[in-house]
């Protein structure tokens, strides 16, 4: 085995948002159309390592994956120890826009998975002119609770291991072991209560069933990609979203689960490539 530097560069951004200062870590690679990548609940931007390292993507797109506050290498804001972390729809949506503005990104593409896919739908509903295109991975308008989230932050269990255990069944059965376990390792490293706090958005505050029909894909193209083995955002739930949004394009990805970009990067890139080519062609037509 030979050593080699990856093209990914990591930096920190000091971002003032909603009256507080956040120290936000992000990684980027490539040049061209900005592509912001949003990680899943309880994880961080490392999930997009395959996209960041793909030369075919990065020769056309400036890929940027940032860790939300409380996640990965992004710190919580001052005073976090006196509050309970709970992600809300308004905070999440506003923070993505604030990050894009702080980075001076002109009409970027945003791609998000799970909670990131859900917030992509909200961005499509209320900020369609701010973005060039939106890509929802595992994106549904709502999910019915199917387990007790209290166990995700409880004194009787190991928080990281129980979080990884909860999501382990969401990884596709064909995922290579090396990627499966790296995906679960990211969950084992999450901060106490962070996964549960993210699920407040996913299961409660982020219910978008009343907003989906207002999305206008002619103003901002919407692409939906969902793994066939996901039971948290099932293929049927993605198809329901697509049916309510005229012009939305969707594809069910065979063999993949809830973490397509992380659990099997090579297979996922085969599905992402045509979407990015379509976005690039739309950009050329727009001049």
KOLVO-932905 format. One record per residue: y, z, x of N, C-alpha, C in turn; residue number from 1; residue in three letters. Coordinates in steps of 0.05 Angstrom, whole numbers. Layout:
<sites>
SITE     ny     nz     nx    cay    caz    cax     cy     cz     cx  nr rest
SITE      Y      Z      X      Y      Z      X      Y      Z      X NUM  ALA
...
</sites>
This chain:
<sites>
SITE     ny     nz     nx    cay    caz    cax     cy     cz     cx  nr rest
SITE    -24      0     17      0      0      0     25      0     18   1  UNK
SITE     44    -17     11     69    -18     26     92     -6     10   2  UNK
SITE    111      6     24    134     18     11    154     -4      4   3  UNK
SITE    169      1    -17    189    -19    -25    209     -6    -44   4  UNK
SITE    234    -14    -40    255     -4    -57    257    -19    -83   5  UNK
SITE    259     -6   -105    262    -19   -131    292    -26   -134   6  UNK
SITE    299    -45   -151    326    -53   -154    343    -35   -171   7  UNK
SITE    331    -14   -181    345      4   -200    364     23   -185   8  UNK
SITE    388     25   -196    409     43   -184    416     64   -205   9  UNK
SITE    416     90   -197    423    111   -216    451    123   -209  10  UNK
SITE    466    129   -230    493    141   -227    498    161   -249  11  UNK
SITE    519    176   -247    528    195   -267    555    186   -278  12  UNK
SITE    558    190   -304    583    184   -318    593    210   -331  13  UNK
SITE    618    218   -325    631    240   -339    644    229   -364  14  UNK
SITE    635    239   -387    643    227   -412    654    249   -431  15  UNK
SITE    679    246   -440    690    264   -459    685    253   -487  16  UNK
SITE    672    269   -504    664    260   -530    665    284   -550  17  UNK
SITE    679    281   -572    679    300   -593    688    328   -583  18  UNK
SITE    707    328   -565    718    353   -555    703    367   -533  19  UNK
SITE    682    354   -522    666    366   -501    662    345   -479  20  UNK
SITE    657    355   -455    651    337   -433    621    337   -427  21  UNK
SITE    611    313   -423    582    309   -418    579    295   -391  22  UNK
SITE    559    304   -376    552    291   -351    527    275   -357  23  UNK
SITE    530    248   -358    509    230   -368    497    214   -345  24  UNK
SITE    471    216   -343    458    200   -322    448    174   -334  25  UNK
SITE    452    152   -318    441    126   -327    431    111   -303  26  UNK
SITE    412     93   -308    402     75   -288    407     46   -297  27  UNK
SITE    412     29   -278    417      1   -285    406    -18   -264  28  UNK
SITE    402    -43   -272    393    -64   -255    401    -90   -267  29  UNK
SITE    407   -110   -251    412   -137   -260    442   -143   -266  30  UNK
SITE    446   -167   -276    474   -175   -282    472   -195   -306  31  UNK
SITE    495   -197   -319    496   -215   -342    503   -200   -367  32  UNK
SITE    491   -207   -389    496   -195   -415    488   -165   -414  33  UNK
SITE    505   -147   -421    498   -118   -420    476   -112   -441  34  UNK
SITE    456    -97   -432    434    -89   -450    430    -59   -447  35  UNK
SITE    439    -44   -467    436    -15   -467    409     -8   -479  36  UNK
SITE    394     10   -465    368     17   -474    367     47   -482  37  UNK
SITE    358     53   -505    357     81   -516    328     91   -517  38  UNK
SITE    324    114   -506    297    125   -504    288    138   -530  39  UNK
SITE    263    147   -531    252    160   -555    260    190   -555  40  UNK
SITE    253    203   -577    258    232   -579    243    247   -558  41  UNK
SITE    256    266   -545    244    284   -526    238    272   -499  42  UNK
SITE    245    247   -494    239    234   -469    265    226   -455  43  UNK
SITE    265    205   -439    290    197   -424    287    168   -416  44  UNK
SITE    308    159   -402    310    130   -395    288    119   -377  45  UNK
SITE    272    136   -365    250    126   -348    231    109   -364  46  UNK
SITE    231    112   -390    213     96   -407    218     66   -403  47  UNK
SITE    242     58   -394    249     30   -391    245     20   -362  48  UNK
SITE    229     33   -347    225     25   -319    215     -4   -317  49  UNK
SITE    198    -12   -335    187    -39   -335    208    -60   -339  50  UNK
SITE    226    -54   -358    248    -73   -364    267    -74   -340  51  UNK
SITE    274    -51   -329    293    -50   -307    282    -63   -282  52  UNK
SITE    256    -65   -279    244    -76   -255    236   -105   -259  53  UNK
SITE    240   -117   -282    231   -144   -287    253   -164   -279  54  UNK
SITE    247   -180   -259    267   -198   -247    275   -220   -267  55  UNK
SITE    257   -228   -285    263   -248   -305    284   -238   -325  56  UNK
SITE    283   -212   -331    302   -200   -349    329   -196   -334  57  UNK
SITE    327   -184   -311    352   -175   -297    368   -198   -285  58  UNK
SITE    356   -222   -283    373   -244   -273    392   -253   -295  59  UNK
SITE    387   -245   -320    404   -254   -343    418   -231   -357  60  UNK
SITE    407   -207   -354    418   -184   -368    423   -160   -349  61  UNK
SITE    445   -147   -354    451   -122   -340    439   -100   -356  62  UNK
SITE    416    -90   -348    400    -70   -363    410    -42   -356  63  UNK
SITE    417    -27   -376    428      1   -372    413     20   -390  64  UNK
SITE    399     39   -378    384     59   -393    396     87   -387  65  UNK
SITE    408    100   -407    420    126   -402    404    148   -416  66  UNK
SITE    405    172   -404    393    195   -416    413    209   -434  67  UNK
SITE    405    212   -459    422    227   -478    427    256   -467  68  UNK
SITE    449    268   -474    453    297   -466    428    313   -474  69  UNK
SITE    422    333   -457    398    350   -460    372    336   -451  70  UNK
SITE    373    311   -444    349    296   -437    350    287   -407  71  UNK
SITE    326    286   -395    324    275   -368    343    288   -349  72  UNK
SITE    359    272   -336    378    282   -316    406    287   -327  73  UNK
SITE    410    283   -353    435    289   -366    436    318   -375  74  UNK
SITE    456    332   -366    458    361   -373    468    366   -401  75  UNK
SITE    461    388   -413    475    396   -437    504    403   -431  76  UNK
SITE    521    403   -451    549    410   -446    553    440   -442  77  UNK
SITE    575    448   -432    581    476   -428    579    491   -454  78  UNK
SITE    566    514   -452    562    531   -476    537    526   -492  79  UNK
SITE    520    508   -481    496    500   -496    478    524   -502  80  UNK
SITE    479    545   -484    461    567   -487    467    585   -511  81  UNK
SITE    490    580   -524    497    595   -548    492    580   -574  82  UNK
SITE    478    558   -572    474    542   -597    446    531   -598  83  UNK
SITE    438    522   -621    412    508   -624    418    478   -624  84  UNK
SITE    402    464   -607    406    435   -605    394    421   -630  85  UNK
SITE    410    406   -644    400    390   -666    416    363   -666  86  UNK
SITE    402    342   -662    414    315   -661    421    306   -689  87  UNK
SITE    446    296   -693    454    287   -719    460    257   -718  88  UNK
SITE    460    244   -741    466    216   -743    493    209   -732  89  UNK
SITE    514    224   -740    541    218   -732    545    222   -701  90  UNK
SITE    533    244   -691    536    248   -662    522    226   -646  91  UNK
SITE    497    219   -653    482    199   -639    496    172   -640  92  UNK
SITE    504    164   -664    517    138   -667    543    137   -651  93  UNK
SITE    559    158   -654    585    159   -639    581    160   -609  94  UNK
SITE    560    173   -600    556    176   -571    548    149   -559  95  UNK
SITE    532    134   -572    524    107   -562    549     90   -559  96  UNK
SITE    566     90   -580    591     74   -579    609     84   -556  97  UNK
SITE    611    110   -554    629    122   -533    619    115   -505  98  UNK
SITE    592    115   -501    581    107   -475    588     78   -469  99  UNK
SITE    585     60   -488    591     32   -484    620     28   -477 100  UNK
SITE    638     43   -491    666     41   -486    673     52   -458 101  UNK
SITE    662     75   -451    668     87   -425    658     69   -402 102  UNK
SITE    637     53   -407    627     35   -386    641      8   -387 103  UNK
SITE    660      5   -406    675    -20   -409    656    -44   -414 104  UNK
SITE    636    -40   -431    617    -61   -438    627    -76   -462 105  UNK
SITE    631   -102   -458    642   -119   -479    618   -130   -496 106  UNK
SITE    617   -122   -521    597   -131   -540    569   -131   -527 107  UNK
SITE    559   -108   -519    533   -107   -508    511   -110   -529 108  UNK
SITE    487   -115   -520    463   -113   -536    453    -84   -534 109  UNK
SITE    443    -73   -556    431    -46   -555    402    -49   -565 110  UNK
SITE    384    -37   -549    356    -36   -556    347     -7   -555 111  UNK
SITE    337      3   -578    328     30   -579    301     33   -592 112  UNK
SITE    286     54   -584    259     58   -594    257     85   -608 113  UNK
SITE    243     85   -631    238    109   -647    265    120   -657 114  UNK
SITE    274    143   -647    301    152   -656    321    132   -647 115  UNK
SITE    316    119   -624    335     98   -615    334     74   -633 116  UNK
SITE    310     67   -644    308     46   -663    322     53   -689 117  UNK
SITE    321     78   -697    334     86   -722    364     85   -719 118  UNK
SITE    375     94   -696    404     93   -692    413     64   -689 119  UNK
SITE    396     46   -679    403     18   -678    409      7   -707 120  UNK
SITE    393     16   -726    397      8   -754    423     19   -764 121  UNK
SITE    431     43   -756    456     54   -765    479     39   -752 122  UNK
SITE    476     32   -727    497     16   -713    500    -11   -727 123  UNK
SITE    478    -23   -736    480    -48   -750    495    -45   -777 124  UNK
SITE    492    -22   -789    504    -18   -815    534    -12   -813 125  UNK
SITE    543      2   -792    571     11   -792    587     -1   -768 126  UNK
SITE    574    -13   -748    589    -24   -726    579    -52   -719 127  UNK
SITE    576    -70   -739    564    -96   -733    580   -114   -714 128  UNK
SITE    606   -110   -713    623   -127   -697    626   -117   -668 129  UNK
SITE    615    -93   -663    618    -81   -637    597    -91   -617 130  UNK
SITE    575   -102   -628    552   -109   -611    545   -139   -614 131  UNK
SITE    534   -150   -593    526   -178   -592    500   -182   -608 132  UNK
SITE    482   -163   -606    456   -163   -620    444   -135   -618 133  UNK
SITE    425   -129   -636    412   -103   -637    382   -107   -638 134  UNK
SITE    368    -92   -623    338    -93   -622    327    -66   -629 135  UNK
SITE    313    -65   -651    300    -40   -659    270    -40   -653 136  UNK
SITE    262    -22   -635    234    -19   -629    224      5   -646 137  UNK
SITE    203      1   -661    192     22   -678    214     33   -696 138  UNK
SITE    227     15   -709    251     22   -725    245     23   -755 139  UNK
SITE    247     46   -767    244     49   -796    268     63   -807 140  UNK
SITE    272     62   -833    295     75   -846    290    104   -851 141  UNK
SITE    265    112   -851    258    140   -858    229    145   -850 142  UNK
SITE    223    170   -844    195    178   -840    190    204   -855 143  UNK
SITE    168    205   -869    160    230   -883    148    249   -863 144  UNK
SITE    156    274   -862    145    293   -843    115    296   -847 145  UNK
SITE    100    295   -824     71    296   -826     60    318   -807 146  UNK
SITE     77    335   -796     68    358   -781     91    379   -780 147  UNK
SITE     84    403   -774    103    425   -773    118    425   -747 148  UNK
SITE    143    419   -747    159    417   -722    164    444   -709 149  UNK
SITE    160    466   -723    165    492   -711    148    497   -686 150  UNK
SITE    124    485   -686    106    489   -663    116    475   -638 151  UNK
SITE    136    458   -640    147    444   -617    164    462   -600 152  UNK
SITE    172    485   -611    188    504   -595    181    532   -605 153  UNK
SITE    159    543   -594    148    567   -604    138    584   -580 154  UNK
SITE    141    610   -582    134    627   -559    104    627   -554 155  UNK
SITE     87    620   -573     58    622   -570     46    597   -557 156  UNK
SITE     62    576   -552     51    552   -541     68    543   -517 157  UNK
SITE     56    525   -500     71    513   -479     86    489   -490 158  UNK
SITE    112    491   -490    129    471   -504    123    442   -495 159  UNK
SITE    122    438   -469    118    411   -459     91    400   -466 160  UNK
SITE     71    416   -464     44    406   -470     40    401   -499 161  UNK
SITE     51    418   -516     48    413   -545     64    388   -554 162  UNK
SITE     87    383   -542    102    359   -548     86    334   -540 163  UNK
SITE     74    335   -516     57    312   -507     33    309   -525 164  UNK
SITE     21    332   -534     -2    330   -552      5    318   -578 165  UNK
SITE     28    324   -589     37    313   -615     39    283   -614 166  UNK
SITE     50    272   -592     55    243   -590     32    228   -578 167  UNK
SITE     12    241   -567     -9    227   -552    -24    207   -570 168  UNK
SITE    -28    213   -596    -41    194   -613    -25    170   -621 169  UNK
SITE      1    170   -614     18    148   -620     17    126   -599 170  UNK
SITE      5    132   -576      2    112   -555    -21     93   -563 171  UNK
SITE    -17     67   -560    -37     47   -567    -63     52   -552 172  UNK
SITE    -86     46   -564   -112     51   -552   -117     34   -527 173  UNK
SITE   -103     12   -524   -108     -6   -502    -89     -1   -478 174  UNK
SITE    -72     19   -481    -52     25   -459    -66     32   -433 175  UNK
SITE    -58     21   -411    -70     29   -385    -65     59   -380 176  UNK
SITE    -85     72   -369    -83    101   -365    -59    109   -349 177  UNK
SITE    -52     94   -329    -29    101   -312     -3    102   -329 178  UNK
SITE      0     84   -347     24     83   -363     22    103   -386 179  UNK
SITE     -1    107   -398     -5    127   -419      3    154   -409 180  UNK
SITE     -7    162   -385     -2    189   -375     26    192   -365 181  UNK
SITE     38    171   -355     66    174   -347     84    178   -372 182  UNK
SITE     77    164   -394     92    167   -419     90    196   -428 183  UNK
SITE     66    207   -428     62    235   -436     75    255   -417 184  UNK
SITE     75    248   -391     88    266   -372    118    270   -378 185  UNK
SITE    131    248   -387    159    251   -394    163    271   -416 186  UNK
SITE    144    272   -435    146    292   -456    140    320   -446 187  UNK
SITE    122    323   -427    115    349   -416    139    361   -401 188  UNK
SITE    158    344   -392    181    353   -377    206    359   -394 189  UNK
SITE    204    355   -420    228    358   -437    238    387   -438 190  UNK
SITE    264    390   -442    276    417   -444    266    431   -469 191  UNK
SITE    267    458   -469    258    474   -492    274    467   -517 192  UNK
SITE    260    460   -538    272    455   -564    285    427   -567 193  UNK
SITE    284    411   -546    298    385   -547    283    365   -565 194  UNK
SITE    257    364   -563    242    346   -580    245    354   -609 195  UNK
SITE    243    379   -615    247    388   -643    275    382   -652 196  UNK
SITE    295    385   -635    322    379   -643    327    350   -648 197  UNK
SITE    313    332   -633    315    304   -638    302    296   -665 198  UNK
SITE    281    310   -672    267    304   -697    284    313   -722 199  UNK
SITE    304    329   -717    323    335   -740    336    309   -748 200  UNK
SITE    344    292   -729    355    266   -736    333    248   -747 201  UNK
SITE    310    247   -735    289    228   -742    278    233   -770 202  UNK
SITE    275    259   -777    262    266   -802    280    276   -824 203  UNK
SITE    305    284   -817    323    295   -837    349    281   -839 204  UNK
SITE    366    283   -819    394    273   -820    396    243   -817 205  UNK
SITE    375    231   -806    376    202   -801    364    185   -823 206  UNK
SITE    361    195   -847    350    180   -869    369    157   -876 207  UNK
SITE    362    132   -872    380    109   -876    372     92   -899 208  UNK
SITE    355    102   -917    345     85   -938    367     74   -956 209  UNK
SITE    389     89   -958    411     80   -975    430     61   -960 210  UNK
SITE    426     58   -934    445     41   -918    433     14   -909 211  UNK
SITE    407     12   -909    394    -12   -898    403    -37   -912 212  UNK
SITE    406    -36   -938    414    -61   -953    442    -70   -946 213  UNK
SITE    458    -53   -934    485    -61   -927    487    -76   -900 214  UNK
SITE    465    -77   -885    465    -90   -859    468   -120   -863 215  UNK
SITE    486   -132   -848    491   -161   -849    483   -173   -822 216  UNK
SITE    459   -185   -821    450   -196   -796    465   -221   -787 217  UNK
SITE    481   -232   -805    497   -255   -797    521   -246   -780 218  UNK
SITE    529   -221   -782    551   -210   -766    540   -200   -739 219  UNK
SITE    516   -189   -739    504   -179   -714    474   -184   -717 220  UNK
SITE    462   -202   -702    434   -208   -704    417   -183   -699 221  UNK
SITE    396   -180   -716    379   -156   -715    350   -166   -710 222  UNK
SITE    338   -155   -689    310   -161   -682    294   -135   -684 223  UNK
SITE    270   -137   -695    253   -114   -699    226   -119   -686 224  UNK
SITE    217   -102   -669    191   -104   -656    176    -77   -659 225  UNK
SITE    152    -79   -671    137    -54   -676    108    -58   -668 226  UNK
SITE     97    -37   -654     69    -37   -646     51    -33   -670 227  UNK
SITE     28    -47   -670     10    -46   -693     -3    -19   -697 228  UNK
SITE     -5     -3   -676    -19     23   -678      0     47   -683 229  UNK
SITE     25     42   -689     43     63   -694     41     74   -723 230  UNK
SITE     35    100   -726     34    111   -752     59    129   -758 231  UNK
SITE     77    131   -739    102    145   -744    123    125   -755 232  UNK
SITE    125    102   -743    139     79   -755    119     57   -758 233  UNK
SITE    107     55   -781     85     36   -785     95      8   -787 234  UNK
SITE     78    -12   -782     86    -40   -786     97    -45   -814 235  UNK
SITE     84    -32   -834     94    -35   -862    122    -25   -865 236  UNK
SITE    129     -4   -852    157      7   -854    177    -11   -841 237  UNK
SITE    169    -23   -819    187    -43   -806    190    -68   -824 238  UNK
SITE    169    -76   -836    170    -99   -854    188    -94   -878 239  UNK
SITE    188    -69   -887    206    -61   -910    235    -64   -901 240  UNK
SITE    242    -56   -877    269    -59   -867    276    -88   -866 241  UNK
SITE    259   -104   -854    264   -133   -851    268   -146   -878 242  UNK
SITE    253   -138   -898    255   -150   -925    281   -144   -938 243  UNK
SITE    294   -121   -930    320   -113   -942    344   -125   -927 244  UNK
SITE    339   -137   -904    361   -148   -887    357   -178   -884 245  UNK
SITE    369   -195   -900    366   -224   -897    374   -233   -869 246  UNK
SITE    358   -248   -857    364   -258   -830    352   -241   -808 247  UNK
SITE    343   -217   -814    331   -200   -793    305   -213   -784 248  UNK
SITE    299   -212   -759    274   -223   -748    256   -200   -739 249  UNK
SITE    231   -202   -746    213   -180   -738    186   -191   -729 250  UNK
SITE    173   -175   -712    146   -182   -702    130   -157   -699 251  UNK
SITE    105   -157   -707     87   -136   -702     72   -142   -676 252  UNK
SITE     72   -123   -658     61   -128   -631     32   -118   -630 253  UNK
SITE     12   -136   -627    -16   -128   -627    -22   -110   -603 254  UNK
SITE    -38    -89   -608    -48    -72   -586    -29    -50   -577 255  UNK
SITE     -4    -50   -586     16    -31   -577     20     -9   -597 256  UNK
SITE     30     14   -588     35     37   -605     65     43   -607 257  UNK
SITE     72     68   -607     99     77   -612    118     75   -588 258  UNK
SITE    106     72   -564    122     71   -539    118     45   -524 259  UNK
SITE    123     22   -536    114     -3   -524    125     -8   -496 260  UNK
SITE    150     -2   -491    163     -8   -465    152     10   -444 261  UNK
SITE    140     33   -451    131     53   -432    101     53   -429 262  UNK
SITE     86     50   -451     57     53   -450     43     28   -439 263  UNK
SITE     56      5   -442     45    -20   -431     67    -40   -426 264  UNK
SITE     83    -35   -404    107    -51   -399    102    -81   -398 265  UNK
SITE     80    -89   -385     75   -118   -382     71   -131   -409 266  UNK
SITE     54   -119   -425     49   -131   -452     75   -131   -469 267  UNK
SITE     91   -110   -467    115   -108   -482    135   -130   -474 268  UNK
SITE    137   -135   -447    156   -155   -438    149   -183   -448 269  UNK
SITE    123   -188   -454    115   -213   -465    127   -217   -493 270  UNK
SITE    132   -195   -508    144   -197   -534    175   -196   -532 271  UNK
SITE    185   -181   -513    214   -179   -510    227   -204   -500 272  UNK
SITE    213   -219   -482    224   -242   -470    235   -263   -489 273  UNK
SITE    220   -271   -510    231   -290   -529    255   -280   -544 274  UNK
SITE    256   -254   -550    279   -242   -564    304   -244   -546 275  UNK
SITE    301   -237   -520    324   -239   -502    333   -268   -499 276  UNK
SITE    314   -287   -499    321   -315   -497    337   -324   -521 277  UNK
SITE    329   -315   -545    344   -321   -569    372   -310   -568 278  UNK
SITE    375   -285   -558    401   -273   -555    419   -288   -535 279  UNK
SITE    406   -296   -513    421   -312   -493    431   -338   -505 280  UNK
SITE    414   -351   -521    421   -377   -533    444   -373   -553 281  UNK
SITE    443   -351   -569    464   -345   -588    490   -340   -573 282  UNK
SITE    489   -327   -550    513   -322   -534    525   -348   -524 283  UNK
SITE    508   -367   -516    518   -392   -506    532   -408   -529 284  UNK
SITE    520   -407   -552    532   -421   -575    559   -409   -582 285  UNK
SITE    561   -383   -579    586   -369   -586    608   -374   -566 286  UNK
SITE    600   -384   -543    619   -389   -521    627   -365   -506 287  UNK
</sites>
